[in-house]
């Protein structure tokens, strides 16, 4: 599977992942690094917002 998002794009966490991470609600992130796929074959990203950085899988993101 290839990366759907590009460096510099703005993304948000999907509603499903927001429910499990209340601190991320409403935050807009910038893609700062494309990472290898996880064990399930989902491309991963390093994303950054004013509240910090995190690593997430593509399945957790939507375009902002």
MODELLER restraints for C-alpha pairs under 7 A, 6 or more apart:
rsr = mdl.restraints
at = mdl.atoms
rsr.add(forms.Gaussian(group=physical.xy_distance, feature=features.Distance(at['CA:1:A'], at['CA:41:A']), mean=6.71, stdev=0.5))
rsr.add(forms.Gaussian(group=physical.xy_distance, feature=features.Distance(at['CA:1:A'], at['CA:42:A']), mean=6.76, stdev=0.5))
rsr.add(forms.Gaussian(group=physical.xy_distance, feature=features.Distance(at['CA:1:A'], at['CA:43:A']), mean=6.82, stdev=0.5))
rsr.add(forms.Gaussian(group=physical.xy_distance, feature=features.Distance(at['CA:2:A'], at['CA:43:A']), mean=6.58, stdev=0.5))
rsr.add(forms.Gaussian(group=physical.xy_distance, feature=features.Distance(at['CA:3:A'], at['CA:43:A']), mean=5.69, stdev=0.5))
rsr.add(forms.Gaussian(group=physical.xy_distance, feature=features.Distance(at['CA:6:A'], at['CA:31:A']), mean=6.82, stdev=0.5))
rsr.add(forms.Gaussian(group=physical.xy_distance, feature=features.Distance(at['CA:7:A'], at['CA:31:A']), mean=5.11, stdev=0.5))
rsr.add(forms.Gaussian(group=physical.xy_distance, feature=features.Distance(at['CA:7:A'], at['CA:32:A']), mean=5.60, stdev=0.5))
rsr.add(forms.Gaussian(group=physical.xy_distance, feature=features.Distance(at['CA:7:A'], at['CA:33:A']), mean=6.40, stdev=0.5))
rsr.add(forms.Gaussian(group=physical.xy_distance, feature=features.Distance(at['CA:8:A'], at['CA:30:A']), mean=5.63, stdev=0.5))
rsr.add(forms.Gaussian(group=physical.xy_distance, feature=features.Distance(at['CA:8:A'], at['CA:31:A']), mean=5.19, stdev=0.5))
rsr.add(forms.Gaussian(group=physical.xy_distance, feature=features.Distance(at['CA:8:A'], at['CA:32:A']), mean=6.23, stdev=0.5))
rsr.add(forms.Gaussian(group=physical.xy_distance, feature=features.Distance(at['CA:9:A'], at['CA:30:A']), mean=5.64, stdev=0.5))
rsr.add(forms.Gaussian(group=physical.xy_distance, feature=features.Distance(at['CA:9:A'], at['CA:31:A']), mean=5.60, stdev=0.5))
rsr.add(forms.Gaussian(group=physical.xy_distance, feature=features.Distance(at['CA:10:A'], at['CA:28:A']), mean=6.45, stdev=0.5))
rsr.add(forms.Gaussian(group=physical.xy_distance, feature=features.Distance(at['CA:10:A'], at['CA:29:A']), mean=5.51, stdev=0.5))
rsr.add(forms.Gaussian(group=physical.xy_distance, feature=features.Distance(at['CA:10:A'], at['CA:30:A']), mean=4.65, stdev=0.5))
rsr.add(forms.Gaussian(group=physical.xy_distance, feature=features.Distance(at['CA:10:A'], at['CA:31:A']), mean=6.56, stdev=0.5))
rsr.add(forms.Gaussian(group=physical.xy_distance, feature=features.Distance(at['CA:10:A'], at['CA:63:A']), mean=6.42, stdev=0.5))
rsr.add(forms.Gaussian(group=physical.xy_distance, feature=features.Distance(at['CA:10:A'], at['CA:64:A']), mean=5.44, stdev=0.5))
rsr.add(forms.Gaussian(group=physical.xy_distance, feature=features.Distance(at['CA:11:A'], at['CA:28:A']), mean=5.80, stdev=0.5))
rsr.add(forms.Gaussian(group=physical.xy_distance, feature=features.Distance(at['CA:11:A'], at['CA:29:A']), mean=5.23, stdev=0.5))
rsr.add(forms.Gaussian(group=physical.xy_distance, feature=features.Distance(at['CA:11:A'], at['CA:30:A']), mean=6.25, stdev=0.5))
rsr.add(forms.Gaussian(group=physical.xy_distance, feature=features.Distance(at['CA:11:A'], at['CA:61:A']), mean=6.37, stdev=0.5))
rsr.add(forms.Gaussian(group=physical.xy_distance, feature=features.Distance(at['CA:11:A'], at['CA:62:A']), mean=5.63, stdev=0.5))
rsr.add(forms.Gaussian(group=physical.xy_distance, feature=features.Distance(at['CA:11:A'], at['CA:63:A']), mean=4.48, stdev=0.5))
rsr.add(forms.Gaussian(group=physical.xy_distance, feature=features.Distance(at['CA:11:A'], at['CA:64:A']), mean=4.42, stdev=0.5))
rsr.add(forms.Gaussian(group=physical.xy_distance, feature=features.Distance(at['CA:12:A'], at['CA:27:A']), mean=6.44, stdev=0.5))
rsr.add(forms.Gaussian(group=physical.xy_distance, feature=features.Distance(at['CA:12:A'], at['CA:28:A']), mean=5.08, stdev=0.5))
rsr.add(forms.Gaussian(group=physical.xy_distance, feature=features.Distance(at['CA:12:A'], at['CA:29:A']), mean=6.01, stdev=0.5))
rsr.add(forms.Gaussian(group=physical.xy_distance, feature=features.Distance(at['CA:12:A'], at['CA:61:A']), mean=5.71, stdev=0.5))
rsr.add(forms.Gaussian(group=physical.xy_distance, feature=features.Distance(at['CA:12:A'], at['CA:62:A']), mean=5.44, stdev=0.5))
rsr.add(forms.Gaussian(group=physical.xy_distance, feature=features.Distance(at['CA:12:A'], at['CA:63:A']), mean=6.24, stdev=0.5))
rsr.add(forms.Gaussian(group=physical.xy_distance, feature=features.Distance(at['CA:12:A'], at['CA:64:A']), mean=5.44, stdev=0.5))
rsr.add(forms.Gaussian(group=physical.xy_distance, feature=features.Distance(at['CA:13:A'], at['CA:60:A']), mean=5.58, stdev=0.5))
rsr.add(forms.Gaussian(group=physical.xy_distance, feature=features.Distance(at['CA:13:A'], at['CA:61:A']), mean=4.56, stdev=0.5))
rsr.add(forms.Gaussian(group=physical.xy_distance, feature=features.Distance(at['CA:13:A'], at['CA:62:A']), mean=6.12, stdev=0.5))
rsr.add(forms.Gaussian(group=physical.xy_distance, feature=features.Distance(at['CA:14:A'], at['CA:60:A']), mean=5.37, stdev=0.5))
rsr.add(forms.Gaussian(group=physical.xy_distance, feature=features.Distance(at['CA:14:A'], at['CA:61:A']), mean=5.16, stdev=0.5))
rsr.add(forms.Gaussian(group=physical.xy_distance, feature=features.Distance(at['CA:14:A'], at['CA:62:A']), mean=5.69, stdev=0.5))
rsr.add(forms.Gaussian(group=physical.xy_distance, feature=features.Distance(at['CA:17:A'], at['CA:60:A']), mean=5.93, stdev=0.5))
rsr.add(forms.Gaussian(group=physical.xy_distance, feature=features.Distance(at['CA:18:A'], at['CA:24:A']), mean=6.23, stdev=0.5))
rsr.add(forms.Gaussian(group=physical.xy_distance, feature=features.Distance(at['CA:18:A'], at['CA:25:A']), mean=5.68, stdev=0.5))
rsr.add(forms.Gaussian(group=physical.xy_distance, feature=features.Distance(at['CA:27:A'], at['CA:49:A']), mean=6.93, stdev=0.5))
rsr.add(forms.Gaussian(group=physical.xy_distance, feature=features.Distance(at['CA:28:A'], at['CA:49:A']), mean=6.34, stdev=0.5))
rsr.add(forms.Gaussian(group=physical.xy_distance, feature=features.Distance(at['CA:28:A'], at['CA:64:A']), mean=6.83, stdev=0.5))
rsr.add(forms.Gaussian(group=physical.xy_distance, feature=features.Distance(at['CA:29:A'], at['CA:47:A']), mean=5.75, stdev=0.5))
rsr.add(forms.Gaussian(group=physical.xy_distance, feature=features.Distance(at['CA:29:A'], at['CA:48:A']), mean=5.12, stdev=0.5))
rsr.add(forms.Gaussian(group=physical.xy_distance, feature=features.Distance(at['CA:29:A'], at['CA:49:A']), mean=4.70, stdev=0.5))
rsr.add(forms.Gaussian(group=physical.xy_distance, feature=features.Distance(at['CA:30:A'], at['CA:47:A']), mean=5.40, stdev=0.5))
rsr.add(forms.Gaussian(group=physical.xy_distance, feature=features.Distance(at['CA:30:A'], at['CA:48:A']), mean=5.27, stdev=0.5))
rsr.add(forms.Gaussian(group=physical.xy_distance, feature=features.Distance(at['CA:30:A'], at['CA:49:A']), mean=6.51, stdev=0.5))
rsr.add(forms.Gaussian(group=physical.xy_distance, feature=features.Distance(at['CA:31:A'], at['CA:45:A']), mean=6.70, stdev=0.5))
rsr.add(forms.Gaussian(group=physical.xy_distance, feature=features.Distance(at['CA:31:A'], at['CA:46:A']), mean=6.14, stdev=0.5))
rsr.add(forms.Gaussian(group=physical.xy_distance, feature=features.Distance(at['CA:31:A'], at['CA:47:A']), mean=4.56, stdev=0.5))
rsr.add(forms.Gaussian(group=physical.xy_distance, feature=features.Distance(at['CA:31:A'], at['CA:48:A']), mean=6.64, stdev=0.5))
rsr.add(forms.Gaussian(group=physical.xy_distance, feature=features.Distance(at['CA:32:A'], at['CA:46:A']), mean=5.67, stdev=0.5))
rsr.add(forms.Gaussian(group=physical.xy_distance, feature=features.Distance(at['CA:32:A'], at['CA:47:A']), mean=5.46, stdev=0.5))
rsr.add(forms.Gaussian(group=physical.xy_distance, feature=features.Distance(at['CA:32:A'], at['CA:48:A']), mean=6.71, stdev=0.5))
rsr.add(forms.Gaussian(group=physical.xy_distance, feature=features.Distance(at['CA:33:A'], at['CA:45:A']), mean=5.70, stdev=0.5))
rsr.add(forms.Gaussian(group=physical.xy_distance, feature=features.Distance(at['CA:33:A'], at['CA:46:A']), mean=4.92, stdev=0.5))
rsr.add(forms.Gaussian(group=physical.xy_distance, feature=features.Distance(at['CA:34:A'], at['CA:44:A']), mean=6.43, stdev=0.5))
rsr.add(forms.Gaussian(group=physical.xy_distance, feature=features.Distance(at['CA:34:A'], at['CA:45:A']), mean=4.81, stdev=0.5))
rsr.add(forms.Gaussian(group=physical.xy_distance, feature=features.Distance(at['CA:34:A'], at['CA:46:A']), mean=6.52, stdev=0.5))
rsr.add(forms.Gaussian(group=physical.xy_distance, feature=features.Distance(at['CA:35:A'], at['CA:43:A']), mean=6.77, stdev=0.5))
rsr.add(forms.Gaussian(group=physical.xy_distance, feature=features.Distance(at['CA:35:A'], at['CA:44:A']), mean=4.97, stdev=0.5))
rsr.add(forms.Gaussian(group=physical.xy_distance, feature=features.Distance(at['CA:35:A'], at['CA:45:A']), mean=5.16, stdev=0.5))
rsr.add(forms.Gaussian(group=physical.xy_distance, feature=features.Distance(at['CA:35:A'], at['CA:46:A']), mean=6.99, stdev=0.5))
rsr.add(forms.Gaussian(group=physical.xy_distance, feature=features.Distance(at['CA:36:A'], at['CA:43:A']), mean=5.95, stdev=0.5))
rsr.add(forms.Gaussian(group=physical.xy_distance, feature=features.Distance(at['CA:36:A'], at['CA:44:A']), mean=5.94, stdev=0.5))
rsr.add(forms.Gaussian(group=physical.xy_distance, feature=features.Distance(at['CA:37:A'], at['CA:43:A']), mean=4.09, stdev=0.5))
rsr.add(forms.Gaussian(group=physical.xy_distance, feature=features.Distance(at['CA:37:A'], at['CA:44:A']), mean=5.57, stdev=0.5))
rsr.add(forms.Gaussian(group=physical.xy_distance, feature=features.Distance(at['CA:38:A'], at['CA:44:A']), mean=6.63, stdev=0.5))
rsr.add(forms.Gaussian(group=physical.xy_distance, feature=features.Distance(at['CA:42:A'], at['CA:57:A']), mean=6.09, stdev=0.5))
rsr.add(forms.Gaussian(group=physical.xy_distance, feature=features.Distance(at['CA:42:A'], at['CA:58:A']), mean=6.09, stdev=0.5))
rsr.add(forms.Gaussian(group=physical.xy_distance, feature=features.Distance(at['CA:42:A'], at['CA:59:A']), mean=6.96, stdev=0.5))
rsr.add(forms.Gaussian(group=physical.xy_distance, feature=features.Distance(at['CA:43:A'], at['CA:57:A']), mean=5.88, stdev=0.5))
rsr.add(forms.Gaussian(group=physical.xy_distance, feature=features.Distance(at['CA:43:A'], at['CA:58:A']), mean=5.50, stdev=0.5))
rsr.add(forms.Gaussian(group=physical.xy_distance, feature=features.Distance(at['CA:44:A'], at['CA:56:A']), mean=5.64, stdev=0.5))
rsr.add(forms.Gaussian(group=physical.xy_distance, feature=features.Distance(at['CA:44:A'], at['CA:57:A']), mean=4.18, stdev=0.5))
rsr.add(forms.Gaussian(group=physical.xy_distance, feature=features.Distance(at['CA:44:A'], at['CA:58:A']), mean=5.57, stdev=0.5))
rsr.add(forms.Gaussian(group=physical.xy_distance, feature=features.Distance(at['CA:45:A'], at['CA:55:A']), mean=5.67, stdev=0.5))
rsr.add(forms.Gaussian(group=physical.xy_distance, feature=features.Distance(at['CA:45:A'], at['CA:56:A']), mean=5.51, stdev=0.5))
rsr.add(forms.Gaussian(group=physical.xy_distance, feature=features.Distance(at['CA:45:A'], at['CA:57:A']), mean=6.18, stdev=0.5))
rsr.add(forms.Gaussian(group=physical.xy_distance, feature=features.Distance(at['CA:46:A'], at['CA:54:A']), mean=5.76, stdev=0.5))
rsr.add(forms.Gaussian(group=physical.xy_distance, feature=features.Distance(at['CA:46:A'], at['CA:55:A']), mean=4.47, stdev=0.5))
rsr.add(forms.Gaussian(group=physical.xy_distance, feature=features.Distance(at['CA:46:A'], at['CA:56:A']), mean=6.51, stdev=0.5))
rsr.add(forms.Gaussian(group=physical.xy_distance, feature=features.Distance(at['CA:47:A'], at['CA:53:A']), mean=5.62, stdev=0.5))
rsr.add(forms.Gaussian(group=physical.xy_distance, feature=features.Distance(at['CA:47:A'], at['CA:54:A']), mean=5.56, stdev=0.5))
rsr.add(forms.Gaussian(group=physical.xy_distance, feature=features.Distance(at['CA:47:A'], at['CA:55:A']), mean=6.26, stdev=0.5))
rsr.add(forms.Gaussian(group=physical.xy_distance, feature=features.Distance(at['CA:48:A'], at['CA:54:A']), mean=6.56, stdev=0.5))
